[in-house]
């Protein structure tokens, strides 16, 4: 095993996240589900019906990627897709009763997934939420800065 004492915190966090996701996916496979599917179902349960594009934006994946996840969920009866009455080009995705039941089962399975040898779970959760908020905010600020026209570009046509 590599010398993790030399790793920066970001690599430790990334590696831990991948390992937890791997274990979580192994558990979810027993009920025919994936981590990506559970995330999509969680968002739908919390926010109600929405378009594929909205769901992809919330989860921070490309609409195409979300489309593949939704196709799998729909084929197993976990979500319903119906043409939007506001925009006939898009479909509203909603959680089915079967999807809600599966989500409940997945949440029960998730309990105890992360054993931390006596570490205070509330402290760990607090630190992780802080990291997520900080990185999300930084990423959002970078996207906003990248989308703004530069001074040189805005004066080039004058």
C-alpha positions, 0 to 999 in steps of 0.5 A: 500500500502506498504511503498515505501519510504523504498524500494531500488531503484531496487525494485521501478524500477522493480515494476514500470516496471511490472505495466507499462508492465501490462497496456501496455499489456491491451492496446495491447490486443485490437489489439491482441498483447502482449508486447513480440510480439511487442518487437520481431517485433521492433527488426525485424523492426530495424535489418531485418531478422534473426534466432530465436536464434539471435532474442532470444539473442537480446531480452534476452530470451530463444530460446524456449520462442521466439519460442512461441512468433514467432508461435503466430506472424506467425499464425496471419501473422505478421512474416514469417519464411523461411528455412535459405539458409546458415544453413538448420537447422534454419529458418530466421524470417522476418517482414511481411507487416501486422506486420509492420502495426501492429507495427505502430499501437502499437507505436501510442498506446504507446504514452501517456502510461506513464503519469508522472505528469509533470516530464521531459520525457527527464530526465526520458528517459536518466536515464532509458537508463543509468540504462539499459546500466549499468545493461546490461554491468554488466550482460554481464561481469558476463556472460563472467567471468562465461564462463572463465575456472578457474585457478584451472580447467585449471591446474587440468589436468596438 
